[in-house]
Amino acid sequence: MKHLLKLGVLTLAALAAAPAQAGYPEKGPVTFVVPYGPGGGFDTIVRTFAPEVEKVLGATIVPKNIPGASGTRGGQSVARAEADGYTIGIYNVPGLNVAGTLGRDIGFNLDDVTWIANLAESKYAVAVAKDSPVTSLKDLCGLGRPIKLSDTGKDSTSSIASVIAFNQIGCEINNITGYSGSNDTMIAVMRGEVDATLKPISSLAKYTDSGDLRLIATLTETSVVEGVPSTTELGFPELAKLGLNRVVGGPPNMPADVVETLSGAFKAAAESSTIQEWGGSTGTVIKYLDAEQTDSMMTGVSDFYLQYKELLE
Amino acid sequence: MGFEALLQALADIAGGGGIIYFLSGIVLGLCFGVIPGLGGTTALALLIPVTYGMVPLDAMYLAGGVMGSTAFGGSISAILLNTPGTAPNAATTFDGYPLARQGKAGLAIGAAACASSMGGVIGLLTLILFIPIAKAIVLSFGPAEFFLLTILGLTAIAVSVRGKMLRGLIAGAVGLTLAFVGSDMILGDLRFTGGLNYLWDGVPLVPTLTGMFAISQMIELALKGGSVATVGDKDVAAMKITGVGEGVLAVFRHWPVLLRGSVIGTLIGAIPGLGGTVASFLAYSSTVQTDKHPETYGKGNIRGVIAPESANNAKDGGSLIPTVAFGIPGSAETAIFLGILVLHGMDPGPMILLQHEGEIYGLIVAITLASVGASLLGLAISRFLVLITRIDVGIVAPVVIAVSLTGVYVLEGRMADVLLTMIMGLVGYLMIRFDYPRLTLVIALVLGETAERSFHQVQQISDGHALQFILGRPVATILLLATLMTFLLPVARKLLEKRKVLRN
C-alpha cells in the first residue's frame, strides 16, 4: 500500500511538473503496446520499466496488451497509431525480422518502424538433463542420429536460432515443436523425450541452479558461466551473433525531438537502481541502446538473418 | 515446512491488513464468475497493474480470493439461467438448470456452494500431500499422457449426448474441425483461416463459449417468454424458495461423488493445458457412468451438480502442483499468478517453494479460504439470487446479452470477438432448436488442439512408433486402459442386464 501511495504521489508530482515544459508529452498518457499477454517476458519488462520511465518523462505510461498472431497484432496497432509519441510498442527481435526475411506478411513494415531504444538482450545456451551422458557439443553431435531438440513453434526465435546454430556446427537436428511455453521445452529435456534444448541463458538459469539441467555450451564470445565453454572458444564465432532483443519502437515518421525525449527517458530508467536490481535478481541482461544505435542494430539483425534465408525456408 | 508454513499463512491472512485484499478478491471473483464471458483469467489480467504497488503477499491474497471464488459464481448463472458463468460450469447446467425449472434452485445452489468449498478444501489437502512427489508427477505426464487424456475426454462425449448419438457425433466433429483452424502448432502452417488475421491463433474459446451458452440460451428464453421457473401453468410466484440447507446436506450424503469429483479435479488441474472445463466434465461423466441409474441424470439429479462443482474448485489446488514442482503454471490463472511474482522481481523456477514459500502458501490458503468464503457469501444471498428465475425473461435476456458481450470485448478489446460471439450465439440457438448437444461441440473444440498437437509430438519423439512408446510408459498404459474401459463398461453392463432378464 505504501508503495502504491509513493507511486501515486510521484506520478502526481510528475504530472504537476509537466506543464512547465513545452510540448511533448504534456498531452497526457503514453500507451505502451505489449504484443503478448499479461505475465510474459515482454509484459514484465514493460511494466517494470513503465514507472521508471514515467519519473523522467513526466507522463503516465499505460501498458496495453494486444496479443495474438505471433506478436504481430500489437505491432500492427502501433503502426496504425498517430506518430505523436503517445503510442509506442515493444518488439520481438529477431522474431519479426525473420518473418519479414522469409516473406511472411506481418501486417506492417518493420523497416518503417521508428526505433526508440533497445532495453535488454538475451544470449542462448544449450542444455541437457542432469543425468544425461552428453557432456559437450561433440557428444551431442556424436549420438549417431539427428539430435532431438524441444521448442514452442517453428517460427519461435529460439527455434530459428537452433536451426542456424546446429547448421553452423554441422550436425543434423530434429526440432520437436508444439510445447506450450519455454518452461515446457525445458521440462521435456528433464523427462528425457528430447536430447537437449537451446534457450536463453536467463531462462535456463533457474533449472541449472536447481540442478535439473546442465549447460554444455553458451552461444557467446567469451565464457559467461563457469566451467561452460562459449561457442566462440569452440570455434564457431558466428553463433555469438544469435540473441533475443527487447526493442522499443513507434509508428513510422515520429518527430526527432519526441524520439529523443523518449530514448532519454528509457536511458535514465535503464540506469536506475530499481531496474538494475530487477535485472540482477531475474537474470535479465539490461542493455540500453539509443535510437540511432538501435536503428543500425536492426539493420544488422535483418542482414544477418537474410544470409540464412534458404536454410530457414 | 508444510503444515507449519500453512499455519503461518493462515495467521498472516487473519491478522494482517491482507484481509481487505482477500475480501475484495472474493467479491470481484464472484461478480466475474456470475457474468458469462468474464472469468477468473480476465479478472486477474485486469488486476495485474493494480498489484504492482502492493506487497507480494497482499497481491497473493487478492489473486487467491479471485481464483477461489469465480467457480462458484459461475455455477449460480449455470443453475439459474442455464448459462455457465465460466466455461468449467457448463457441466453444471445439465442437472442444475432442470432443478431450477422444477423450483428447486435453492437445493441446487446449496449443493453447488457446499460442493465447491469442500472441493477446494480437498484439493488443498491433496496438494499438500503431493508436494513431496510433485516433481515426479509432473515428469510422468508428457505428450503421450496428454494425448491419451484428451482421448479419454473425447470418449466422455458419449455421455454428454444422452441418447442422441448421431447428433452428438456430428456436433463433436464440428467442434474438432473448429479446433484445427489457425496456425499448426508443430509446422506453423496456417489452416482454414480464410485469409483472416483474426483466425491465426485458432477460433477464440471465450467468445465461442459465451455465444454458444449465454447468447443462444437468452435467445431461446426470450422467444419462449415467461420466466425460468415456469412449471406448467402454475403461478411461479406462489412457489417457495427452500432447500438451501438440504442442498448443503446432500453433498455430505453423496460423499463418494464429492470425493471422486475432487480427486479428478486435482489430477486434471495438475496437467497444464487441460483446465477446469475438462475436469468438471470428466467428473460429471464418470459420475453418470458409474451410477446405477444413469437415466436419472439431465433431469435434475443433485449428484450431477455436486460432481462438476467439486472438481471445478479442486482443480485450483491441482494446478499448483506444476507450480511448486518447477515454477510452471498449471492453468491460465496460475500463469498470471507467476507473472505477478515476476513483476515483483522474483524469478519463479524449480526452487520456488524454497525461495518463495510465504507467497505460495499465502496463495494456497487464500484460494481455499476464498472457495469457502464465496460459498458462504453465496448462501447468504441465495434467497435473493433465486428470485432471478422469477423475473420476466424480457428483462433478464437483454441484460445478460449486453453484459456478456461487454465481457467478451473487455477480454482483448477487439470488436471481432463480439461479432464471433453473436455468430456462435445464433449457431448455438439453432443447435438448441434442432436438438444438437452444444457442450459436445465445445469439449471437442477444447480438446482437439491438444489431442492433435500431442499426437504429432509423440510421433516425432518415438520416431513413428507411437504405440510402442505409449506402452513403455506406465501412466500412459493406465490411461489407455481407462479409455478402453469407458467404451466397454456400458456394453458389459447391458450384457449383464440381458442375462438377468433371461434368467428371470
Interface residues (C-beta under 8 A of the other chain):
Chain A: M1 H3 L4 L5 K6 L7 G8 G37 P38 G39 G40 D43 T44 R47 T48 P51 P63 N65 I66 P67 G68 A69 S70 T72 R73 G107 K148 G153 K154 D155 N174 I176 T177 G178 Y179 S180 G181 N183 D184 I187 A188 M190 R191 E193 V194 A205 K206 Y207 D209 S210 D212 E277 W278 S281 T282 G283
Chain B: G17 A45 I48 P49 Y52 G53 M54 V55 D58 V138 L139 G142 P143 S183 M185 I186 L187 G188 N197 W200 D201 P272 G273 F326 G327 I328 P329 A335 I336 L338 G339 I340 V342 L343 G345 M346 D347 P348 G349 P350 M351 E412 G413 R453 S454 H456 Q457 Q460 I461
